[in-house]
Amino acid sequence: MLQPIFCTPIYCDKIDNFNKIQEELIDCVSKNIEFKYKNEWNETHLISDSTFNNDCIGQYNLINFYDELKVHLKKYCSSINYNLNNYKISSSWFSLFNQGNYGHLHSHGFSDISGVYYLKTNGNDGNIYFETPNPFLDSSICYRELSNTVVHKPIEGKLILFPGWLKHGISKNMTDNERVSLSFNILVER
């Protein structure tokens, strides 16, 4: 019997309150968000906060999204046998990927839980990919054929939650479609 051990929990689900949340977020982006490049990243993609110190979910009172996020955070934490009580959104920002834009491989540092919500996508404008946290798979010929990355296609209304330390990136948008997502970091109070 094969026993997969040390699994990395990634949560994916479609939100329930799709129309109301889409309307809330689209309204927020159109009225409040100015996208800019982060200087150190050249022109990889545009973001609403290059400092990652602000919480646009709280700042713009995105209550419908926040209420839905709370439901999915509870489901995610329940599935890993963790009783989530006290936490806060430490940062949240919108990202815009135009043709040719991508997201370099990175992690979200000390965040306990990170996530992304797909606001606007055609499904072919840049997949998120997660890299294995096990760097030793390549060291043995027996395990080299196991996948070192897991890919998720963007879908409007899809929410993904994952450990903040998990390295991930976004493949290049090869379409002329704009892809807009909302990313966030969660800190659990200790």
PyMOL CGO cylinders between C-alpha atoms (Angstrom):
from pymol import cmd
from pymol.cgo import CYLINDER

trace = [
    CYLINDER, 0.00, 0.00, 0.00, 1.38, 3.41, -0.99, 0.3, 1, 1, 1, 1, 1, 1,
    CYLINDER, 1.38, 3.41, -0.99, 1.15, 6.04, 1.72, 0.3, 1, 1, 1, 1, 1, 1,
    CYLINDER, 1.15, 6.04, 1.72, 1.67, 9.64, 0.58, 0.3, 1, 1, 1, 1, 1, 1,
    CYLINDER, 1.67, 9.64, 0.58, 3.21, 11.44, 3.53, 0.3, 1, 1, 1, 1, 1, 1,
    CYLINDER, 3.21, 11.44, 3.53, 4.04, 15.08, 4.20, 0.3, 1, 1, 1, 1, 1, 1,
    CYLINDER, 4.04, 15.08, 4.20, 1.37, 16.32, 1.82, 0.3, 1, 1, 1, 1, 1, 1,
    CYLINDER, 1.37, 16.32, 1.82, 1.02, 20.04, 1.15, 0.3, 1, 1, 1, 1, 1, 1,
    CYLINDER, 1.02, 20.04, 1.15, -2.63, 21.12, 1.52, 0.3, 1, 1, 1, 1, 1, 1,
    CYLINDER, -2.63, 21.12, 1.52, -3.91, 23.29, -1.33, 0.3, 1, 1, 1, 1, 1, 1,
    CYLINDER, -3.91, 23.29, -1.33, -7.60, 24.21, -1.24, 0.3, 1, 1, 1, 1, 1, 1,
    CYLINDER, -7.60, 24.21, -1.24, -9.58, 25.06, -4.39, 0.3, 1, 1, 1, 1, 1, 1,
    CYLINDER, -9.58, 25.06, -4.39, -13.26, 25.85, -4.61, 0.3, 1, 1, 1, 1, 1, 1,
    CYLINDER, -13.26, 25.85, -4.61, -15.70, 28.07, -6.45, 0.3, 1, 1, 1, 1, 1, 1,
    CYLINDER, -15.70, 28.07, -6.45, -17.33, 30.74, -4.31, 0.3, 1, 1, 1, 1, 1, 1,
    CYLINDER, -17.33, 30.74, -4.31, -21.06, 30.55, -3.65, 0.3, 1, 1, 1, 1, 1, 1,
    CYLINDER, -21.06, 30.55, -3.65, -21.97, 34.24, -3.84, 0.3, 1, 1, 1, 1, 1, 1,
    CYLINDER, -21.97, 34.24, -3.84, -20.43, 34.75, -7.30, 0.3, 1, 1, 1, 1, 1, 1,
    CYLINDER, -20.43, 34.75, -7.30, -22.55, 37.58, -8.78, 0.3, 1, 1, 1, 1, 1, 1,
    CYLINDER, -22.55, 37.58, -8.78, -22.53, 39.75, -5.65, 0.3, 1, 1, 1, 1, 1, 1,
    CYLINDER, -22.53, 39.75, -5.65, -18.78, 39.31, -5.11, 0.3, 1, 1, 1, 1, 1, 1,
    CYLINDER, -18.78, 39.31, -5.11, -17.92, 39.94, -8.75, 0.3, 1, 1, 1, 1, 1, 1,
    CYLINDER, -17.92, 39.94, -8.75, -19.98, 43.13, -8.69, 0.3, 1, 1, 1, 1, 1, 1,
    CYLINDER, -19.98, 43.13, -8.69, -18.33, 44.29, -5.45, 0.3, 1, 1, 1, 1, 1, 1,
    CYLINDER, -18.33, 44.29, -5.45, -14.78, 43.62, -6.66, 0.3, 1, 1, 1, 1, 1, 1,
    CYLINDER, -14.78, 43.62, -6.66, -15.26, 44.99, -10.19, 0.3, 1, 1, 1, 1, 1, 1,
    CYLINDER, -15.26, 44.99, -10.19, -16.76, 48.16, -8.70, 0.3, 1, 1, 1, 1, 1, 1,
    CYLINDER, -16.76, 48.16, -8.70, -13.80, 48.48, -6.31, 0.3, 1, 1, 1, 1, 1, 1,
    CYLINDER, -13.80, 48.48, -6.31, -11.22, 48.01, -9.07, 0.3, 1, 1, 1, 1, 1, 1,
    CYLINDER, -11.22, 48.01, -9.07, -12.89, 50.48, -11.43, 0.3, 1, 1, 1, 1, 1, 1,
    CYLINDER, -12.89, 50.48, -11.43, -13.29, 53.20, -8.77, 0.3, 1, 1, 1, 1, 1, 1,
    CYLINDER, -13.29, 53.20, -8.77, -10.27, 52.78, -6.50, 0.3, 1, 1, 1, 1, 1, 1,
    CYLINDER, -10.27, 52.78, -6.50, -7.41, 50.79, -7.94, 0.3, 1, 1, 1, 1, 1, 1,
    CYLINDER, -7.41, 50.79, -7.94, -4.42, 52.20, -9.78, 0.3, 1, 1, 1, 1, 1, 1,
    CYLINDER, -4.42, 52.20, -9.78, -2.16, 49.45, -11.05, 0.3, 1, 1, 1, 1, 1, 1,
    CYLINDER, -2.16, 49.45, -11.05, 1.61, 49.99, -11.12, 0.3, 1, 1, 1, 1, 1, 1,
    CYLINDER, 1.61, 49.99, -11.12, 4.72, 47.94, -11.77, 0.3, 1, 1, 1, 1, 1, 1,
    CYLINDER, 4.72, 47.94, -11.77, 6.94, 47.08, -8.82, 0.3, 1, 1, 1, 1, 1, 1,
    CYLINDER, 6.94, 47.08, -8.82, 10.34, 48.55, -9.75, 0.3, 1, 1, 1, 1, 1, 1,
    CYLINDER, 10.34, 48.55, -9.75, 12.41, 45.56, -8.64, 0.3, 1, 1, 1, 1, 1, 1,
    CYLINDER, 12.41, 45.56, -8.64, 10.35, 43.19, -10.81, 0.3, 1, 1, 1, 1, 1, 1,
    CYLINDER, 10.35, 43.19, -10.81, 10.71, 45.17, -14.04, 0.3, 1, 1, 1, 1, 1, 1,
    CYLINDER, 10.71, 45.17, -14.04, 7.51, 44.72, -16.01, 0.3, 1, 1, 1, 1, 1, 1,
    CYLINDER, 7.51, 44.72, -16.01, 6.41, 41.26, -14.88, 0.3, 1, 1, 1, 1, 1, 1,
    CYLINDER, 6.41, 41.26, -14.88, 2.87, 42.34, -13.91, 0.3, 1, 1, 1, 1, 1, 1,
    CYLINDER, 2.87, 42.34, -13.91, 0.96, 45.24, -12.41, 0.3, 1, 1, 1, 1, 1, 1,
    CYLINDER, 0.96, 45.24, -12.41, -0.17, 45.38, -8.78, 0.3, 1, 1, 1, 1, 1, 1,
    CYLINDER, -0.17, 45.38, -8.78, -2.28, 47.69, -6.65, 0.3, 1, 1, 1, 1, 1, 1,
    CYLINDER, -2.28, 47.69, -6.65, 0.18, 47.78, -3.72, 0.3, 1, 1, 1, 1, 1, 1,
    CYLINDER, 0.18, 47.78, -3.72, 3.89, 47.30, -4.33, 0.3, 1, 1, 1, 1, 1, 1,
    CYLINDER, 3.89, 47.30, -4.33, 4.66, 47.41, -0.59, 0.3, 1, 1, 1, 1, 1, 1,
    CYLINDER, 4.66, 47.41, -0.59, 2.35, 44.52, 0.35, 0.3, 1, 1, 1, 1, 1, 1,
    CYLINDER, 2.35, 44.52, 0.35, 1.65, 46.39, 3.59, 0.3, 1, 1, 1, 1, 1, 1,
    CYLINDER, 1.65, 46.39, 3.59, -1.96, 47.32, 2.88, 0.3, 1, 1, 1, 1, 1, 1,
    CYLINDER, -1.96, 47.32, 2.88, -5.18, 45.34, 3.09, 0.3, 1, 1, 1, 1, 1, 1,
    CYLINDER, -5.18, 45.34, 3.09, -7.45, 46.42, 0.25, 0.3, 1, 1, 1, 1, 1, 1,
    CYLINDER, -7.45, 46.42, 0.25, -10.16, 43.98, 1.43, 0.3, 1, 1, 1, 1, 1, 1,
    CYLINDER, -10.16, 43.98, 1.43, -10.46, 45.95, 4.68, 0.3, 1, 1, 1, 1, 1, 1,
    CYLINDER, -10.46, 45.95, 4.68, -9.58, 49.34, 3.21, 0.3, 1, 1, 1, 1, 1, 1,
    CYLINDER, -9.58, 49.34, 3.21, -12.38, 49.20, 0.64, 0.3, 1, 1, 1, 1, 1, 1,
    CYLINDER, -12.38, 49.20, 0.64, -14.79, 47.32, 2.91, 0.3, 1, 1, 1, 1, 1, 1,
    CYLINDER, -14.79, 47.32, 2.91, -15.15, 44.33, 0.58, 0.3, 1, 1, 1, 1, 1, 1,
    CYLINDER, -15.15, 44.33, 0.58, -17.56, 42.68, 3.01, 0.3, 1, 1, 1, 1, 1, 1,
    CYLINDER, -17.56, 42.68, 3.01, -19.17, 40.22, 0.60, 0.3, 1, 1, 1, 1, 1, 1,
    CYLINDER, -19.17, 40.22, 0.60, -15.78, 38.83, -0.37, 0.3, 1, 1, 1, 1, 1, 1,
    CYLINDER, -15.78, 38.83, -0.37, -14.58, 38.80, 3.24, 0.3, 1, 1, 1, 1, 1, 1,
    CYLINDER, -14.58, 38.80, 3.24, -17.67, 36.91, 4.44, 0.3, 1, 1, 1, 1, 1, 1,
    CYLINDER, -17.67, 36.91, 4.44, -17.19, 34.30, 1.71, 0.3, 1, 1, 1, 1, 1, 1,
    CYLINDER, -17.19, 34.30, 1.71, -13.46, 34.04, 2.46, 0.3, 1, 1, 1, 1, 1, 1,
    CYLINDER, -13.46, 34.04, 2.46, -14.24, 33.31, 6.13, 0.3, 1, 1, 1, 1, 1, 1,
    CYLINDER, -14.24, 33.31, 6.13, -16.37, 30.31, 5.10, 0.3, 1, 1, 1, 1, 1, 1,
    CYLINDER, -16.37, 30.31, 5.10, -13.61, 28.88, 2.90, 0.3, 1, 1, 1, 1, 1, 1,
    CYLINDER, -13.61, 28.88, 2.90, -10.88, 29.51, 5.48, 0.3, 1, 1, 1, 1, 1, 1,
    CYLINDER, -10.88, 29.51, 5.48, -12.90, 27.49, 8.02, 0.3, 1, 1, 1, 1, 1, 1,
    CYLINDER, -12.90, 27.49, 8.02, -13.35, 24.65, 5.50, 0.3, 1, 1, 1, 1, 1, 1,
    CYLINDER, -13.35, 24.65, 5.50, -9.64, 24.66, 4.63, 0.3, 1, 1, 1, 1, 1, 1,
    CYLINDER, -9.64, 24.66, 4.63, -8.50, 24.67, 8.24, 0.3, 1, 1, 1, 1, 1, 1,
    CYLINDER, -8.50, 24.67, 8.24, -11.04, 22.02, 9.21, 0.3, 1, 1, 1, 1, 1, 1,
    CYLINDER, -11.04, 22.02, 9.21, -9.65, 19.74, 6.48, 0.3, 1, 1, 1, 1, 1, 1,
    CYLINDER, -9.65, 19.74, 6.48, -6.17, 19.98, 8.04, 0.3, 1, 1, 1, 1, 1, 1,
    CYLINDER, -6.17, 19.98, 8.04, -7.58, 19.48, 11.56, 0.3, 1, 1, 1, 1, 1, 1,
    CYLINDER, -7.58, 19.48, 11.56, -6.93, 23.04, 12.69, 0.3, 1, 1, 1, 1, 1, 1,
    CYLINDER, -6.93, 23.04, 12.69, -9.55, 25.05, 14.55, 0.3, 1, 1, 1, 1, 1, 1,
    CYLINDER, -9.55, 25.05, 14.55, -9.21, 28.52, 13.07, 0.3, 1, 1, 1, 1, 1, 1,
    CYLINDER, -9.21, 28.52, 13.07, -10.39, 31.21, 15.47, 0.3, 1, 1, 1, 1, 1, 1,
    CYLINDER, -10.39, 31.21, 15.47, -8.32, 34.37, 15.62, 0.3, 1, 1, 1, 1, 1, 1,
    CYLINDER, -8.32, 34.37, 15.62, -6.68, 35.58, 12.44, 0.3, 1, 1, 1, 1, 1, 1,
    CYLINDER, -6.68, 35.58, 12.44, -6.31, 38.70, 10.38, 0.3, 1, 1, 1, 1, 1, 1,
    CYLINDER, -6.31, 38.70, 10.38, -5.70, 39.62, 6.79, 0.3, 1, 1, 1, 1, 1, 1,
    CYLINDER, -5.70, 39.62, 6.79, -2.19, 41.05, 6.94, 0.3, 1, 1, 1, 1, 1, 1,
    CYLINDER, -2.19, 41.05, 6.94, -2.16, 42.18, 3.32, 0.3, 1, 1, 1, 1, 1, 1,
    CYLINDER, -2.16, 42.18, 3.32, -4.25, 41.99, 0.18, 0.3, 1, 1, 1, 1, 1, 1,
    CYLINDER, -4.25, 41.99, 0.18, -3.82, 43.41, -3.30, 0.3, 1, 1, 1, 1, 1, 1,
    CYLINDER, -3.82, 43.41, -3.30, -5.10, 43.21, -6.84, 0.3, 1, 1, 1, 1, 1, 1,
    CYLINDER, -5.10, 43.21, -6.84, -2.88, 42.02, -9.69, 0.3, 1, 1, 1, 1, 1, 1,
    CYLINDER, -2.88, 42.02, -9.69, -3.27, 42.74, -13.39, 0.3, 1, 1, 1, 1, 1, 1,
    CYLINDER, -3.27, 42.74, -13.39, -1.63, 40.52, -16.00, 0.3, 1, 1, 1, 1, 1, 1,
    CYLINDER, -1.63, 40.52, -16.00, -1.63, 41.87, -19.55, 0.3, 1, 1, 1, 1, 1, 1,
    CYLINDER, -1.63, 41.87, -19.55, -0.22, 40.07, -22.57, 0.3, 1, 1, 1, 1, 1, 1,
    CYLINDER, -0.22, 40.07, -22.57, 3.38, 39.04, -21.87, 0.3, 1, 1, 1, 1, 1, 1,
    CYLINDER, 3.38, 39.04, -21.87, 3.07, 39.47, -18.08, 0.3, 1, 1, 1, 1, 1, 1,
    CYLINDER, 3.07, 39.47, -18.08, 3.92, 36.68, -15.65, 0.3, 1, 1, 1, 1, 1, 1,
    CYLINDER, 3.92, 36.68, -15.65, 4.63, 36.12, -11.97, 0.3, 1, 1, 1, 1, 1, 1,
    CYLINDER, 4.63, 36.12, -11.97, 8.09, 34.94, -10.97, 0.3, 1, 1, 1, 1, 1, 1,
    CYLINDER, 8.09, 34.94, -10.97, 8.51, 31.98, -8.60, 0.3, 1, 1, 1, 1, 1, 1,
    CYLINDER, 8.51, 31.98, -8.60, 8.07, 33.24, -5.03, 0.3, 1, 1, 1, 1, 1, 1,
    CYLINDER, 8.07, 33.24, -5.03, 6.55, 32.56, -1.62, 0.3, 1, 1, 1, 1, 1, 1,
    CYLINDER, 6.55, 32.56, -1.62, 4.69, 34.80, 0.79, 0.3, 1, 1, 1, 1, 1, 1,
    CYLINDER, 4.69, 34.80, 0.79, 7.22, 34.60, 3.59, 0.3, 1, 1, 1, 1, 1, 1,
    CYLINDER, 7.22, 34.60, 3.59, 5.78, 34.45, 7.07, 0.3, 1, 1, 1, 1, 1, 1,
    CYLINDER, 5.78, 34.45, 7.07, 2.14, 34.30, 6.04, 0.3, 1, 1, 1, 1, 1, 1,
    CYLINDER, 2.14, 34.30, 6.04, 0.32, 31.34, 7.58, 0.3, 1, 1, 1, 1, 1, 1,
    CYLINDER, 0.32, 31.34, 7.58, -2.20, 31.05, 4.76, 0.3, 1, 1, 1, 1, 1, 1,
    CYLINDER, -2.20, 31.05, 4.76, -2.07, 32.76, 1.38, 0.3, 1, 1, 1, 1, 1, 1,
    CYLINDER, -2.07, 32.76, 1.38, -4.65, 32.81, -1.34, 0.3, 1, 1, 1, 1, 1, 1,
    CYLINDER, -4.65, 32.81, -1.34, -5.86, 34.08, -4.66, 0.3, 1, 1, 1, 1, 1, 1,
    CYLINDER, -5.86, 34.08, -4.66, -9.30, 34.79, -6.08, 0.3, 1, 1, 1, 1, 1, 1,
    CYLINDER, -9.30, 34.79, -6.08, -9.80, 35.05, -9.85, 0.3, 1, 1, 1, 1, 1, 1,
    CYLINDER, -9.80, 35.05, -9.85, -11.89, 38.09, -10.69, 0.3, 1, 1, 1, 1, 1, 1,
    CYLINDER, -11.89, 38.09, -10.69, -11.36, 38.34, -14.45, 0.3, 1, 1, 1, 1, 1, 1,
    CYLINDER, -11.36, 38.34, -14.45, -9.89, 35.62, -16.68, 0.3, 1, 1, 1, 1, 1, 1,
    CYLINDER, -9.89, 35.62, -16.68, -10.52, 33.76, -19.90, 0.3, 1, 1, 1, 1, 1, 1,
    CYLINDER, -10.52, 33.76, -19.90, -8.93, 30.63, -18.41, 0.3, 1, 1, 1, 1, 1, 1,
    CYLINDER, -8.93, 30.63, -18.41, -5.95, 30.73, -20.78, 0.3, 1, 1, 1, 1, 1, 1,
    CYLINDER, -5.95, 30.73, -20.78, -4.20, 33.90, -19.63, 0.3, 1, 1, 1, 1, 1, 1,
    CYLINDER, -4.20, 33.90, -19.63, -1.73, 32.53, -17.10, 0.3, 1, 1, 1, 1, 1, 1,
    CYLINDER, -1.73, 32.53, -17.10, -1.92, 29.46, -14.87, 0.3, 1, 1, 1, 1, 1, 1,
    CYLINDER, -1.92, 29.46, -14.87, -0.74, 29.49, -11.29, 0.3, 1, 1, 1, 1, 1, 1,
    CYLINDER, -0.74, 29.49, -11.29, 1.78, 26.75, -10.60, 0.3, 1, 1, 1, 1, 1, 1,
    CYLINDER, 1.78, 26.75, -10.60, 3.10, 25.40, -7.33, 0.3, 1, 1, 1, 1, 1, 1,
    CYLINDER, 3.10, 25.40, -7.33, 6.59, 23.97, -7.00, 0.3, 1, 1, 1, 1, 1, 1,
    CYLINDER, 6.59, 23.97, -7.00, 7.25, 20.95, -4.81, 0.3, 1, 1, 1, 1, 1, 1,
    CYLINDER, 7.25, 20.95, -4.81, 8.57, 21.78, -1.36, 0.3, 1, 1, 1, 1, 1, 1,
    CYLINDER, 8.57, 21.78, -1.36, 10.59, 18.55, -1.54, 0.3, 1, 1, 1, 1, 1, 1,
    CYLINDER, 10.59, 18.55, -1.54, 13.83, 19.46, -3.32, 0.3, 1, 1, 1, 1, 1, 1,
    CYLINDER, 13.83, 19.46, -3.32, 15.13, 15.91, -3.03, 0.3, 1, 1, 1, 1, 1, 1,
    CYLINDER, 15.13, 15.91, -3.03, 12.86, 14.32, -5.63, 0.3, 1, 1, 1, 1, 1, 1,
    CYLINDER, 12.86, 14.32, -5.63, 15.41, 15.07, -8.34, 0.3, 1, 1, 1, 1, 1, 1,
    CYLINDER, 15.41, 15.07, -8.34, 18.26, 13.53, -6.36, 0.3, 1, 1, 1, 1, 1, 1,
    CYLINDER, 18.26, 13.53, -6.36, 17.16, 9.96, -7.09, 0.3, 1, 1, 1, 1, 1, 1,
    CYLINDER, 17.16, 9.96, -7.09, 16.48, 8.45, -10.49, 0.3, 1, 1, 1, 1, 1, 1,
    CYLINDER, 16.48, 8.45, -10.49, 13.49, 6.58, -9.03, 0.3, 1, 1, 1, 1, 1, 1,
    CYLINDER, 13.49, 6.58, -9.03, 11.54, 9.76, -8.24, 0.3, 1, 1, 1, 1, 1, 1,
    CYLINDER, 11.54, 9.76, -8.24, 12.53, 12.08, -11.08, 0.3, 1, 1, 1, 1, 1, 1,
    CYLINDER, 12.53, 12.08, -11.08, 9.40, 11.28, -13.03, 0.3, 1, 1, 1, 1, 1, 1,
    CYLINDER, 9.40, 11.28, -13.03, 7.15, 12.48, -10.22, 0.3, 1, 1, 1, 1, 1, 1,
    CYLINDER, 7.15, 12.48, -10.22, 5.80, 15.92, -10.96, 0.3, 1, 1, 1, 1, 1, 1,
    CYLINDER, 5.80, 15.92, -10.96, 7.74, 18.80, -9.44, 0.3, 1, 1, 1, 1, 1, 1,
    CYLINDER, 7.74, 18.80, -9.44, 4.95, 21.27, -10.18, 0.3, 1, 1, 1, 1, 1, 1,
    CYLINDER, 4.95, 21.27, -10.18, 1.19, 21.32, -9.88, 0.3, 1, 1, 1, 1, 1, 1,
    CYLINDER, 1.19, 21.32, -9.88, -0.73, 23.64, -12.22, 0.3, 1, 1, 1, 1, 1, 1,
    CYLINDER, -0.73, 23.64, -12.22, -4.14, 25.26, -11.67, 0.3, 1, 1, 1, 1, 1, 1,
    CYLINDER, -4.14, 25.26, -11.67, -6.02, 27.06, -14.44, 0.3, 1, 1, 1, 1, 1, 1,
    CYLINDER, -6.02, 27.06, -14.44, -7.58, 30.39, -13.50, 0.3, 1, 1, 1, 1, 1, 1,
    CYLINDER, -7.58, 30.39, -13.50, -11.39, 30.34, -13.48, 0.3, 1, 1, 1, 1, 1, 1,
    CYLINDER, -11.39, 30.34, -13.48, -13.58, 33.31, -12.59, 0.3, 1, 1, 1, 1, 1, 1,
    CYLINDER, -13.58, 33.31, -12.59, -14.92, 32.77, -9.07, 0.3, 1, 1, 1, 1, 1, 1,
    CYLINDER, -14.92, 32.77, -9.07, -12.23, 30.25, -8.13, 0.3, 1, 1, 1, 1, 1, 1,
    CYLINDER, -12.23, 30.25, -8.13, -10.54, 30.63, -4.76, 0.3, 1, 1, 1, 1, 1, 1,
    CYLINDER, -10.54, 30.63, -4.76, -7.24, 28.91, -3.93, 0.3, 1, 1, 1, 1, 1, 1,
    CYLINDER, -7.24, 28.91, -3.93, -5.78, 28.74, -0.40, 0.3, 1, 1, 1, 1, 1, 1,
    CYLINDER, -5.78, 28.74, -0.40, -2.30, 27.42, 0.35, 0.3, 1, 1, 1, 1, 1, 1,
    CYLINDER, -2.30, 27.42, 0.35, 0.54, 27.66, 2.90, 0.3, 1, 1, 1, 1, 1, 1,
    CYLINDER, 0.54, 27.66, 2.90, 2.33, 31.01, 2.60, 0.3, 1, 1, 1, 1, 1, 1,
    CYLINDER, 2.33, 31.01, 2.60, 5.72, 29.28, 2.40, 0.3, 1, 1, 1, 1, 1, 1,
    CYLINDER, 5.72, 29.28, 2.40, 4.77, 27.29, -0.71, 0.3, 1, 1, 1, 1, 1, 1,
    CYLINDER, 4.77, 27.29, -0.71, 6.66, 28.55, -3.77, 0.3, 1, 1, 1, 1, 1, 1,
    CYLINDER, 6.66, 28.55, -3.77, 4.43, 29.45, -6.70, 0.3, 1, 1, 1, 1, 1, 1,
    CYLINDER, 4.43, 29.45, -6.70, 4.42, 31.51, -9.86, 0.3, 1, 1, 1, 1, 1, 1,
    CYLINDER, 4.42, 31.51, -9.86, 2.15, 32.52, -12.73, 0.3, 1, 1, 1, 1, 1, 1,
    CYLINDER, 2.15, 32.52, -12.73, 2.86, 31.48, -16.29, 0.3, 1, 1, 1, 1, 1, 1,
    CYLINDER, 2.86, 31.48, -16.29, 3.09, 34.11, -19.01, 0.3, 1, 1, 1, 1, 1, 1,
    CYLINDER, 3.09, 34.11, -19.01, -0.16, 35.54, -20.33, 0.3, 1, 1, 1, 1, 1, 1,
    CYLINDER, -0.16, 35.54, -20.33, 0.08, 34.73, -24.04, 0.3, 1, 1, 1, 1, 1, 1,
    CYLINDER, 0.08, 34.73, -24.04, -3.38, 36.16, -24.84, 0.3, 1, 1, 1, 1, 1, 1,
    CYLINDER, -3.38, 36.16, -24.84, -4.58, 39.70, -25.36, 0.3, 1, 1, 1, 1, 1, 1,
    CYLINDER, -4.58, 39.70, -25.36, -6.95, 39.27, -22.41, 0.3, 1, 1, 1, 1, 1, 1,
    CYLINDER, -6.95, 39.27, -22.41, -6.44, 41.11, -19.11, 0.3, 1, 1, 1, 1, 1, 1,
    CYLINDER, -6.44, 41.11, -19.11, -6.37, 38.79, -16.10, 0.3, 1, 1, 1, 1, 1, 1,
    CYLINDER, -6.37, 38.79, -16.10, -7.25, 40.34, -12.73, 0.3, 1, 1, 1, 1, 1, 1,
    CYLINDER, -7.25, 40.34, -12.73, -6.91, 38.53, -9.43, 0.3, 1, 1, 1, 1, 1, 1,
    CYLINDER, -6.91, 38.53, -9.43, -7.13, 39.40, -5.74, 0.3, 1, 1, 1, 1, 1, 1,
    CYLINDER, -7.13, 39.40, -5.74, -4.35, 37.93, -3.56, 0.3, 1, 1, 1, 1, 1, 1,
    CYLINDER, -4.35, 37.93, -3.56, -4.10, 37.98, 0.21, 0.3, 1, 1, 1, 1, 1, 1,
    CYLINDER, -4.10, 37.98, 0.21, -2.11, 36.81, 3.21, 0.3, 1, 1, 1, 1, 1, 1,
    CYLINDER, -2.11, 36.81, 3.21, -3.57, 35.56, 6.48, 0.3, 1, 1, 1, 1, 1, 1,
    CYLINDER, -3.57, 35.56, 6.48, -1.79, 35.63, 9.83, 0.3, 1, 1, 1, 1, 1, 1,
    CYLINDER, -1.79, 35.63, 9.83, -3.08, 33.42, 12.63, 0.3, 1, 1, 1, 1, 1, 1,
    CYLINDER, -3.08, 33.42, 12.63, -2.89, 35.08, 16.04, 0.3, 1, 1, 1, 1, 1, 1,
    CYLINDER, -2.89, 35.08, 16.04, -0.58, 33.25, 18.39, 0.3, 1, 1, 1, 1, 1, 1,
]
cmd.load_cgo(trace, "trace")
